[in-house]
């Protein structure tokens, strides 16, 4: 791959750096091959780089919040475990009841007391008509 004179000059301007020496070899079929000790050059640049790190002002504010969060998480966990136990009891109750298609009204009222009719007025409208 041959470069014309103008392309070669532009290539020289782009590749050459004031701190980096580049040896160039022109191979007729492969184009331009660059050889350099790039590792030591980049290592020098990296070691010379100094990144300013701002001072830490916010850790003092965040640490107490973190402690409060740990306490609230522990409280939430204990409440969640209590809810889970309650739900497991309800699930066990549901597993142990007889199937709904085999239940009588008495069985239903025994398992679910909220479905029991008012004893005072067992039939609809469940209240005397003068109170409606």
DOKOLTOR-184949 format. One record per atom (N, C-alpha, C): residue in three letters; x, y, z. Coordinates in nm, 4 decimals, m for minus. Each point is the difference from the previous one (the first is absolute). Example, Ala and Ser with C-alpha at 12.3 -4.5 7.8 and 13.67 -1.06 7.14 Angstrom:
resn:ALA, u:1.3190, v:m0.5690, w:0.7800
resn:ALA, u:m0.0890, v:0.1190, w:0.0000
resn:ALA, u:0.0900, v:0.1200, w:0.0000
resn:SER, u:m0.0350, v:0.1050, w:m0.0720
resn:SER, u:0.0820, v:0.1190, w:0.0060
resn:SER, u:m0.0770, v:0.1090, w:0.0730
This chain:
resn:UNK, u:0.0863, v:m0.1165, w:0.0000
resn:UNK, u:m0.0863, v:0.1165, w:0.0000
resn:UNK, u:0.0907, v:0.1223, w:0.0000
resn:UNK, u:m0.0029, v:0.0740, w:m0.1071
resn:UNK, u:0.0875, v:0.1160, w:m0.0145
resn:UNK, u:m0.0754, v:0.1270, w:0.0351
resn:UNK, u:0.0692, v:0.0879, w:0.0738
resn:UNK, u:m0.0560, v:0.1303, w:0.0316
resn:UNK, u:0.0560, v:0.1018, w:m0.0984
resn:UNK, u:m0.0850, v:0.0908, w:m0.0405
resn:UNK, u:0.0530, v:0.1118, w:m0.0782
resn:UNK, u:0.0736, v:0.0924, w:0.0963
resn:UNK, u:0.0714, v:0.0972, w:m0.0524
resn:UNK, u:0.0793, v:0.0890, w:0.0862
resn:UNK, u:m0.0882, v:0.0766, w:0.0979
resn:UNK, u:m0.1151, v:0.0521, w:m0.0443
resn:UNK, u:m0.0847, v:0.0795, w:0.0897
resn:UNK, u:m0.0608, v:m0.0873, w:0.1086
resn:UNK, u:m0.0418, v:m0.1208, w:m0.0341
resn:UNK, u:m0.0557, v:m0.0894, w:0.1006
resn:UNK, u:0.1071, v:m0.0393, w:0.1016
resn:UNK, u:0.1206, v:m0.0235, w:m0.0451
resn:UNK, u:0.1085, v:m0.0400, w:0.0880
resn:UNK, u:0.0349, v:0.1121, w:0.0968
resn:UNK, u:m0.0007, v:0.1247, w:m0.0471
resn:UNK, u:0.0283, v:0.1134, w:0.0882
resn:UNK, u:m0.1086, v:0.0137, w:0.1061
resn:UNK, u:m0.1273, v:m0.0158, w:m0.0394
resn:UNK, u:m0.1092, v:0.0074, w:0.0974
resn:UNK, u:0.0126, v:m0.1132, w:0.1011
resn:UNK, u:0.0395, v:m0.1168, w:m0.0485
resn:UNK, u:0.0167, v:m0.1148, w:0.0876
resn:UNK, u:0.1104, v:0.0269, w:0.1020
resn:UNK, u:0.1072, v:0.0624, w:m0.0422
resn:UNK, u:0.1084, v:0.0358, w:0.0910
resn:UNK, u:m0.0475, v:0.0980, w:0.1057
resn:UNK, u:m0.0809, v:0.0972, w:m0.0395
resn:UNK, u:m0.0482, v:0.1000, w:0.0949
resn:UNK, u:m0.0921, v:m0.0627, w:0.1037
resn:UNK, u:m0.0800, v:m0.0953, w:m0.0406
resn:UNK, u:m0.0949, v:m0.0615, w:0.0926
resn:UNK, u:0.0708, v:m0.0934, w:0.0975
resn:UNK, u:0.0924, v:m0.0810, w:m0.0487
resn:UNK, u:0.0600, v:m0.1052, w:0.0812
resn:UNK, u:0.1085, v:0.0526, w:0.0919
resn:UNK, u:0.0836, v:0.0896, w:m0.0455
resn:UNK, u:0.1135, v:0.0441, w:0.0805
resn:UNK, u:m0.0450, v:0.0859, w:0.1169
resn:UNK, u:0.0594, v:m0.0271, w:0.1135
resn:UNK, u:m0.0258, v:0.0757, w:0.1206
resn:UNK, u:0.1346, v:0.0536, w:0.0466
resn:UNK, u:0.0000, v:0.1115, w:0.0722
resn:UNK, u:0.1273, v:0.0594, w:0.0397
resn:UNK, u:0.0750, v:m0.0884, w:0.1004
resn:UNK, u:m0.0716, v:m0.0831, w:0.0785
resn:UNK, u:0.0642, v:m0.0839, w:0.1012
resn:UNK, u:0.0223, v:m0.1435, w:m0.0454
resn:UNK, u:m0.0482, v:m0.0371, w:m0.1164
resn:UNK, u:0.0037, v:m0.1393, w:m0.0422
resn:UNK, u:0.0759, v:m0.0124, w:m0.1301
resn:UNK, u:0.1023, v:m0.0844, w:m0.0001
resn:UNK, u:0.0762, v:m0.0237, w:m0.1218
resn:UNK, u:m0.0574, v:m0.1223, w:m0.0692
resn:UNK, u:m0.0317, v:0.0163, w:m0.1267
resn:UNK, u:m0.0618, v:m0.1084, w:m0.0750
resn:UNK, u:0.0914, v:m0.0368, w:m0.1146
resn:UNK, u:0.0306, v:m0.1284, w:m0.0106
resn:UNK, u:0.0782, v:m0.0475, w:m0.1130
resn:UNK, u:m0.0979, v:m0.0539, w:m0.1031
resn:UNK, u:0.0198, v:0.0418, w:m0.1216
resn:UNK, u:m0.0925, v:m0.0361, w:m0.1047
resn:UNK, u:0.0694, v:m0.0855, w:m0.1045
resn:UNK, u:m0.0657, v:m0.1077, w:m0.0368
resn:UNK, u:0.0515, v:m0.0845, w:m0.1069
resn:UNK, u:m0.1082, v:m0.0126, w:m0.1050
resn:UNK, u:0.0403, v:0.0168, w:m0.1221
resn:UNK, u:m0.0962, v:m0.0108, w:m0.1089
resn:UNK, u:0.0179, v:m0.1358, w:m0.0662
resn:UNK, u:m0.1058, v:m0.0820, w:0.0069
resn:UNK, u:0.0007, v:m0.1297, w:m0.0661
resn:UNK, u:m0.0895, v:0.0119, w:m0.1221
resn:UNK, u:0.0475, v:m0.0460, w:m0.1121
resn:UNK, u:m0.0695, v:0.0250, w:m0.1265
resn:UNK, u:m0.1423, v:m0.0555, w:m0.0006
resn:UNK, u:m0.0237, v:m0.1167, w:0.0576
resn:UNK, u:m0.1345, v:m0.0565, w:m0.0085
resn:UNK, u:m0.0828, v:0.0211, w:0.1263
resn:UNK, u:0.0628, v:0.0329, w:0.1147
resn:UNK, u:m0.0731, v:0.0114, w:0.1258
resn:UNK, u:m0.0191, v:0.1434, w:0.0472
resn:UNK, u:0.0572, v:0.0947, w:m0.0640
resn:UNK, u:m0.0169, v:0.1379, w:0.0414
resn:UNK, u:0.1019, v:0.0390, w:0.1046
resn:UNK, u:m0.0344, v:0.0960, w:0.0840
resn:UNK, u:0.0919, v:0.0543, w:0.0995
resn:UNK, u:m0.0141, v:m0.0780, w:0.1301
resn:UNK, u:0.1117, v:m0.0445, w:0.0581
resn:UNK, u:0.0006, v:m0.0726, w:0.1265
resn:UNK, u:0.0721, v:0.0879, w:0.1014
resn:UNK, u:m0.0589, v:0.0170, w:0.1184
resn:UNK, u:0.0592, v:0.0845, w:0.1030
resn:UNK, u:0.0611, v:m0.0876, w:0.1081
resn:UNK, u:0.1213, v:0.0359, w:0.0437
resn:UNK, u:0.0634, v:m0.0685, w:0.1118
resn:UNK, u:0.0354, v:0.1050, w:0.1035
resn:UNK, u:m0.0280, v:m0.0278, w:0.1249
resn:UNK, u:0.0345, v:0.0947, w:0.1040
resn:UNK, u:m0.0028, v:m0.0699, w:0.1351
resn:UNK, u:0.0543, v:0.0653, w:0.0975
resn:UNK, u:m0.0090, v:m0.0496, w:0.1362
resn:UNK, u:m0.1162, v:0.0734, w:0.0657
resn:UNK, u:m0.1201, v:m0.0312, w:m0.0451
resn:UNK, u:m0.1199, v:0.0735, w:0.0422
resn:UNK, u:m0.0325, v:m0.0260, w:0.1467
resn:UNK, u:0.0349, v:m0.1182, w:0.0503
resn:UNK, u:m0.0329, v:m0.0338, w:0.1379
resn:UNK, u:0.0667, v:0.0953, w:0.0984
resn:UNK, u:0.1286, v:0.0236, w:m0.0170
resn:UNK, u:0.0698, v:0.0887, w:0.0937
resn:UNK, u:m0.0502, v:0.1435, w:m0.0129
resn:UNK, u:m0.0314, v:0.0409, w:m0.1220
resn:UNK, u:m0.0517, v:0.1355, w:m0.0208
resn:UNK, u:m0.1351, v:0.0171, w:0.0697
resn:UNK, u:m0.0903, v:m0.0951, w:m0.0193
resn:UNK, u:m0.1316, v:0.0099, w:0.0632
resn:UNK, u:0.0101, v:m0.0122, w:0.1516
resn:UNK, u:0.0937, v:m0.0801, w:0.0480
resn:UNK, u:0.0200, v:m0.0127, w:0.1438
resn:UNK, u:0.0462, v:0.1323, w:0.0596
resn:UNK, u:0.0906, v:0.0683, w:m0.0693
resn:UNK, u:0.0452, v:0.1316, w:0.0471
resn:UNK, u:m0.1158, v:0.0990, w:0.0015
resn:UNK, u:m0.0810, v:m0.0009, w:m0.1057
resn:UNK, u:m0.1148, v:0.0907, w:m0.0041
resn:UNK, u:m0.0981, v:m0.0296, w:0.1128
resn:UNK, u:m0.0255, v:m0.1280, w:0.0236
resn:UNK, u:m0.0940, v:m0.0387, w:0.1053
resn:UNK, u:0.0511, v:0.0409, w:0.1376
resn:UNK, u:0.1269, v:m0.0227, w:0.0268
resn:UNK, u:0.0562, v:0.0373, w:0.1295
resn:UNK, u:0.0056, v:0.1507, w:0.0183
resn:UNK, u:0.0118, v:0.0740, w:m0.1078
resn:UNK, u:0.0039, v:0.1457, w:0.0092
resn:UNK, u:m0.1392, v:0.0598, w:0.0184
resn:UNK, u:m0.1020, v:m0.0776, w:m0.0297
resn:UNK, u:m0.1371, v:0.0504, w:0.0087
resn:UNK, u:m0.0431, v:0.0123, w:0.1456
resn:UNK, u:m0.0452, v:0.1153, w:0.0376
resn:UNK, u:m0.0506, v:0.0243, w:0.1345
resn:UNK, u:m0.1448, v:0.0461, w:m0.0119
resn:UNK, u:m0.0902, v:m0.0829, w:0.0504
resn:UNK, u:m0.1421, v:0.0325, w:m0.0038
resn:UNK, u:m0.0384, v:0.0599, w:0.1345
resn:UNK, u:m0.0579, v:0.1188, w:0.0003
resn:UNK, u:m0.0400, v:0.0593, w:0.1275
resn:UNK, u:m0.1209, v:m0.0741, w:0.0580
resn:UNK, u:0.0106, v:m0.0381, w:0.1257
resn:UNK, u:m0.1085, v:m0.0698, w:0.0674
resn:UNK, u:m0.0598, v:0.0960, w:0.1019
resn:UNK, u:m0.1296, v:0.0265, w:m0.0096
resn:UNK, u:m0.0601, v:0.0927, w:0.0965
resn:UNK, u:m0.0034, v:m0.0619, w:0.1398
resn:UNK, u:0.0005, v:0.0858, w:0.1004
resn:UNK, u:m0.0028, v:m0.0504, w:0.1365
resn:UNK, u:m0.1379, v:m0.0582, w:0.0308
resn:UNK, u:m0.0019, v:m0.0959, w:0.0892
resn:UNK, u:m0.1226, v:m0.0716, w:0.0333
resn:UNK, u:m0.0759, v:0.0755, w:0.1084
resn:UNK, u:m0.1105, v:0.0643, w:m0.0390
resn:UNK, u:m0.0812, v:0.0753, w:0.0951
resn:UNK, u:m0.1263, v:m0.0760, w:0.0398
resn:UNK, u:m0.0402, v:m0.0958, w:m0.0794
resn:UNK, u:m0.1330, v:m0.0572, w:0.0143
resn:UNK, u:m0.0040, v:m0.1313, w:0.0779
resn:UNK, u:0.1135, v:m0.0628, w:0.0243
resn:UNK, u:0.0002, v:m0.1253, w:0.0752
resn:UNK, u:m0.0510, v:0.0226, w:0.1415
resn:UNK, u:0.0318, v:0.1135, w:0.0579
resn:UNK, u:m0.0448, v:0.0327, w:0.1355
resn:UNK, u:m0.1525, v:0.0079, w:0.0042
resn:UNK, u:m0.0610, v:0.0490, w:m0.1064
resn:UNK, u:m0.1458, v:0.0109, w:m0.0044
resn:UNK, u:m0.0657, v:m0.1341, w:m0.0321
resn:UNK, u:0.0661, v:m0.0818, w:m0.0801
resn:UNK, u:m0.0600, v:m0.1245, w:m0.0468
resn:UNK, u:0.0074, v:m0.1105, w:0.1050
resn:UNK, u:0.1040, v:m0.0032, w:0.0822
resn:UNK, u:0.0168, v:m0.1072, w:0.0987
resn:UNK, u:m0.1177, v:m0.0109, w:0.0979
resn:UNK, u:m0.0481, v:0.1093, w:0.0605
resn:UNK, u:m0.1167, v:m0.0140, w:0.0894
resn:UNK, u:m0.1251, v:m0.0480, w:m0.0748
resn:UNK, u:m0.0171, v:0.0457, w:m0.1237
resn:UNK, u:m0.1149, v:m0.0457, w:m0.0783
resn:UNK, u:0.0092, v:m0.1500, w:m0.0268
resn:UNK, u:0.1204, v:m0.0477, w:m0.0234
resn:UNK, u:0.0192, v:m0.1432, w:m0.0234
resn:UNK, u:m0.0363, v:m0.0803, w:0.1250
resn:UNK, u:0.0387, v:0.0493, w:0.1181
resn:UNK, u:m0.0338, v:m0.0693, w:0.1242
resn:UNK, u:m0.1511, v:m0.0026, w:0.0213
resn:UNK, u:m0.0675, v:0.1114, w:m0.0301
resn:UNK, u:m0.1458, v:0.0036, w:0.0111
resn:UNK, u:m0.0643, v:m0.0972, w:m0.0981
resn:UNK, u:0.0552, v:m0.0079, w:m0.1203
resn:UNK, u:m0.0533, v:m0.0922, w:m0.1000
resn:UNK, u:0.0162, v:m0.1450, w:0.0439
resn:UNK, u:0.1119, v:m0.0316, w:0.0629
resn:UNK, u:0.0217, v:m0.1368, w:0.0488
resn:UNK, u:m0.1040, v:m0.0336, w:0.1069
resn:UNK, u:m0.0267, v:0.0959, w:0.0900
resn:UNK, u:m0.1004, v:m0.0226, w:0.1048
resn:UNK, u:m0.1386, v:m0.0180, w:m0.0609
resn:UNK, u:m0.0360, v:0.0859, w:m0.0960
resn:UNK, u:m0.1332, v:m0.0105, w:m0.0607
resn:UNK, u:m0.0137, v:m0.1290, w:m0.0802
resn:UNK, u:0.1083, v:m0.0448, w:m0.0621
resn:UNK, u:m0.0039, v:m0.1274, w:m0.0734
resn:UNK, u:m0.0183, v:m0.1168, w:0.0961
resn:UNK, u:0.0670, v:0.0037, w:0.1136
resn:UNK, u:m0.0149, v:m0.1074, w:0.0988
resn:UNK, u:m0.1429, v:m0.0034, w:0.0536
resn:UNK, u:m0.0569, v:0.1177, w:0.0255
resn:UNK, u:m0.1385, v:0.0075, w:0.0466
resn:UNK, u:m0.0953, v:m0.0535, w:m0.1068
resn:UNK, u:0.0227, v:0.0383, w:m0.1243
resn:UNK, u:m0.0841, v:m0.0478, w:m0.1098
resn:UNK, u:0.0093, v:m0.1515, w:m0.0141
resn:UNK, u:0.1211, v:m0.0542, w:0.0166
resn:UNK, u:0.0176, v:m0.1452, w:m0.0085
resn:UNK, u:m0.0778, v:m0.0723, w:0.1096
resn:UNK, u:0.0067, v:0.0511, w:0.1228
resn:UNK, u:m0.0720, v:m0.0663, w:0.1091
resn:UNK, u:m0.1511, v:0.0066, w:m0.0231
resn:UNK, u:m0.0501, v:0.1151, w:m0.0456
resn:UNK, u:m0.1431, v:0.0113, w:m0.0298
resn:UNK, u:m0.0391, v:m0.0905, w:m0.1162
resn:UNK, u:0.0863, v:m0.0107, w:m0.0986
resn:UNK, u:m0.0282, v:m0.0863, w:m0.1149
resn:UNK, u:m0.0044, v:m0.1462, w:0.0416
resn:UNK, u:0.0906, v:m0.0401, w:0.0878
resn:UNK, u:m0.0014, v:m0.1387, w:0.0471
resn:UNK, u:m0.1288, v:m0.0298, w:0.0762
resn:UNK, u:m0.0470, v:0.0968, w:0.0802
resn:UNK, u:m0.1262, v:m0.0190, w:0.0718
resn:UNK, u:m0.1163, v:m0.0125, w:m0.0989
resn:UNK, u:m0.0010, v:0.0840, w:m0.1041
resn:UNK, u:m0.1057, v:m0.0097, w:m0.1017
resn:UNK, u:0.0060, v:m0.1330, w:m0.0731
resn:UNK, u:0.1207, v:m0.0454, w:m0.0302
resn:UNK, u:0.0159, v:m0.1278, w:m0.0706
resn:UNK, u:m0.0544, v:m0.1143, w:0.0851
resn:UNK, u:0.0293, v:0.0009, w:0.1311
resn:UNK, u:m0.0531, v:m0.1041, w:0.0882
resn:UNK, u:m0.1524, v:0.0031, w:0.0016
resn:UNK, u:m0.0574, v:0.1205, w:0.0052
resn:UNK, u:m0.1457, v:0.0137, w:m0.0009
resn:UNK, u:m0.0586, v:m0.0536, w:m0.1309
resn:UNK, u:0.0630, v:0.0329, w:m0.1117
resn:UNK, u:m0.0485, v:m0.0488, w:m0.1293
resn:UNK, u:0.0156, v:m0.1512, w:m0.0119
resn:UNK, u:0.1077, v:m0.0549, w:0.0568
resn:UNK, u:0.0183, v:m0.1451, w:m0.0034
resn:UNK, u:m0.1073, v:m0.0705, w:0.0820
resn:UNK, u:m0.0394, v:0.0603, w:0.1138
resn:UNK, u:m0.1095, v:m0.0579, w:0.0787
resn:UNK, u:m0.1295, v:0.0013, w:m0.0805
resn:UNK, u:m0.0276, v:0.1113, w:m0.0673
resn:UNK, u:m0.1201, v:0.0079, w:m0.0840
resn:UNK, u:0.0045, v:m0.0997, w:m0.1143
resn:UNK, u:0.1170, v:m0.0187, w:m0.0586
resn:UNK, u:0.0155, v:m0.0968, w:m0.1084
resn:UNK, u:m0.0205, v:m0.1422, w:0.0508
resn:UNK, u:0.0531, v:m0.0291, w:0.1190
resn:UNK, u:m0.0198, v:m0.1329, w:0.0587
resn:UNK, u:m0.1481, v:m0.0235, w:0.0294
resn:UNK, u:m0.0690, v:0.1045, w:0.0459
resn:UNK, u:m0.1442, v:m0.0099, w:0.0252
resn:UNK, u:m0.0742, v:m0.0314, w:m0.1299
resn:UNK, u:0.0388, v:0.0658, w:m0.1084
resn:UNK, u:m0.0655, v:m0.0235, w:m0.1289
resn:UNK, u:0.0301, v:m0.1403, w:m0.0527
resn:UNK, u:0.1176, v:m0.0518, w:0.0287
resn:UNK, u:0.0346, v:m0.1350, w:m0.0460
resn:UNK, u:m0.0776, v:m0.1069, w:0.0767
resn:UNK, u:m0.0346, v:0.0302, w:0.1261
resn:UNK, u:m0.0638, v:m0.1000, w:0.0851
resn:UNK, u:m0.1522, v:0.0008, w:m0.0061
resn:UNK, u:m0.0620, v:0.0957, w:m0.0654
resn:UNK, u:m0.1466, v:0.0002, w:m0.0058
resn:UNK, u:m0.0475, v:m0.1021, w:m0.1026
resn:UNK, u:m0.1251, v:m0.0397, w:0.0177
resn:UNK, u:m0.0564, v:m0.0938, w:m0.0970
resn:UNK, u:m0.0296, v:0.0756, w:m0.1289
resn:UNK, u:m0.0072, v:m0.0683, w:m0.1131
resn:UNK, u:m0.0257, v:0.0691, w:m0.1272
resn:UNK, u:m0.1329, v:0.0760, w:0.0033
resn:UNK, u:m0.0049, v:0.1118, w:m0.0701
resn:UNK, u:m0.1182, v:0.0856, w:0.0021
resn:UNK, u:m0.1233, v:m0.0711, w:m0.0545
resn:UNK, u:0.0174, v:m0.0863, w:m0.0976
resn:UNK, u:m0.1169, v:m0.0673, w:m0.0567
resn:UNK, u:m0.0585, v:m0.1048, w:0.0947
resn:UNK, u:0.0725, v:m0.0351, w:0.1062
resn:UNK, u:m0.0505, v:m0.0960, w:0.0979
resn:UNK, u:m0.0461, v:0.0683, w:0.1289
resn:UNK, u:0.0090, v:0.1306, w:0.0080
resn:UNK, u:m0.0354, v:0.0734, w:0.1215
resn:UNK, u:m0.1503, v:0.0206, w:0.0102
resn:UNK, u:m0.0444, v:0.0006, w:0.1240
resn:UNK, u:m0.1364, v:0.0441, w:0.0282
resn:UNK, u:0.0089, v:0.1445, w:0.0480
resn:UNK, u:m0.1136, v:0.0627, w:0.0208
resn:UNK, u:m0.0016, v:0.1382, w:0.0494
resn:UNK, u:0.0653, v:0.0066, w:0.1382
resn:UNK, u:m0.0239, v:m0.0994, w:0.0828
resn:UNK, u:0.0598, v:m0.0007, w:0.1343
resn:UNK, u:0.1527, v:m0.0099, w:m0.0080
resn:UNK, u:0.0479, v:m0.0855, w:m0.0912
resn:UNK, u:0.1456, v:m0.0110, w:m0.0178
resn:UNK, u:0.0591, v:0.1322, w:m0.0479
resn:UNK, u:m0.0682, v:0.0644, w:m0.0936
resn:UNK, u:0.0469, v:0.1291, w:m0.0517
resn:UNK, u:0.0034, v:0.1044, w:0.1107
resn:UNK, u:m0.1062, v:0.0032, w:0.0821
resn:UNK, u:m0.0047, v:0.0972, w:0.1099
resn:UNK, u:0.1060, v:m0.0291, w:0.1057
resn:UNK, u:0.0342, v:m0.1276, w:0.0164
resn:UNK, u:0.1030, v:m0.0357, w:0.0970
resn:UNK, u:0.1385, v:0.0424, w:m0.0492
resn:UNK, u:0.0261, v:m0.0212, w:m0.1286
resn:UNK, u:0.1310, v:0.0343, w:m0.0557
resn:UNK, u:0.0131, v:0.1507, w:m0.0188
resn:UNK, u:m0.1045, v:0.0635, w:m0.0512
resn:UNK, u:m0.0002, v:0.1449, w:m0.0240
resn:UNK, u:m0.1120, v:0.0628, w:0.0828
resn:UNK, u:0.0280, v:0.0408, w:0.1234
resn:UNK, u:m0.1054, v:0.0528, w:0.0879
resn:UNK, u:m0.0653, v:0.1272, w:m0.0537
resn:UNK, u:0.0677, v:0.0735, w:m0.0860
resn:UNK, u:m0.0587, v:0.1239, w:m0.0526
resn:UNK, u:m0.1172, v:m0.0267, w:m0.0938
resn:UNK, u:m0.0154, v:m0.1246, w:m0.0461
resn:UNK, u:m0.1120, v:m0.0326, w:m0.0899
resn:UNK, u:m0.1259, v:m0.0388, w:0.0765
resn:UNK, u:0.0107, v:m0.0127, w:0.1317
resn:UNK, u:m0.1142, v:m0.0419, w:0.0814
resn:UNK, u:m0.1063, v:0.1088, w:0.0001
resn:UNK, u:m0.1237, v:m0.0409, w:m0.0192
resn:UNK, u:m0.1104, v:0.0956, w:m0.0015
resn:UNK, u:m0.0290, v:0.0498, w:0.1406
resn:UNK, u:m0.0591, v:0.1167, w:0.0064
resn:UNK, u:m0.0390, v:0.0581, w:0.1268
resn:UNK, u:m0.1079, v:m0.0886, w:0.0621
resn:UNK, u:0.0187, v:m0.0441, w:0.1278
resn:UNK, u:m0.0965, v:m0.0905, w:0.0624
resn:UNK, u:m0.1336, v:0.0687, w:0.0266
resn:UNK, u:0.0042, v:0.1275, w:0.0220
resn:UNK, u:m0.1232, v:0.0695, w:0.0338
resn:UNK, u:m0.0930, v:0.0073, w:m0.1199
resn:UNK, u:0.0546, v:0.0284, w:m0.1182
resn:UNK, u:m0.0797, v:0.0085, w:m0.1220
resn:UNK, u:0.0657, v:m0.0873, w:m0.1062
resn:UNK, u:m0.0241, v:m0.1302, w:0.0003
resn:UNK, u:0.0722, v:m0.0890, w:m0.0895
resn:UNK, u:m0.0418, v:0.0087, w:m0.1469
resn:UNK, u:m0.1168, v:0.0559, w:m0.0309
resn:UNK, u:m0.0470, v:0.0018, w:m0.1385
resn:UNK, u:0.0036, v:0.1413, w:m0.0545
resn:UNK, u:0.0086, v:0.0088, w:m0.1295
resn:UNK, u:0.0052, v:0.1286, w:m0.0664
resn:UNK, u:m0.1281, v:0.0745, w:0.0247
resn:UNK, u:0.0003, v:0.1225, w:0.0276
resn:UNK, u:0.0990, v:0.1065, w:m0.0050
resn:UNK, u:0.0836, v:0.0118, w:0.1252
resn:UNK, u:m0.0001, v:m0.0962, w:0.0902
resn:UNK, u:0.0836, v:m0.0069, w:0.1198
resn:UNK, u:m0.0279, v:0.1091, w:0.1025
resn:UNK, u:m0.0908, v:0.0870, w:m0.0288
resn:UNK, u:m0.0420, v:0.1017, w:0.0963
resn:UNK, u:m0.1511, v:0.0175, w:m0.0178
resn:UNK, u:m0.0648, v:0.0387, w:0.1025
resn:UNK, u:m0.1450, v:0.0230, w:m0.0147
resn:UNK, u:m0.0265, v:0.1093, w:m0.1032
resn:UNK, u:m0.1083, v:m0.0140, w:m0.0714
resn:UNK, u:m0.0310, v:0.0942, w:m0.1080
resn:UNK, u:m0.0225, v:0.1414, w:0.0513
resn:UNK, u:m0.0438, v:0.0172, w:0.1253
resn:UNK, u:m0.0185, v:0.1359, w:0.0516
resn:UNK, u:0.1329, v:0.0707, w:0.0251
resn:UNK, u:0.1115, v:m0.0763, w:0.0143
resn:UNK, u:0.1314, v:0.0616, w:0.0203
resn:UNK, u:0.0681, v:0.0359, w:m0.1312
resn:UNK, u:m0.0563, v:m0.0457, w:m0.1107
resn:UNK, u:0.0618, v:0.0306, w:m0.1284
resn:UNK, u:m0.0313, v:0.1412, w:m0.0334
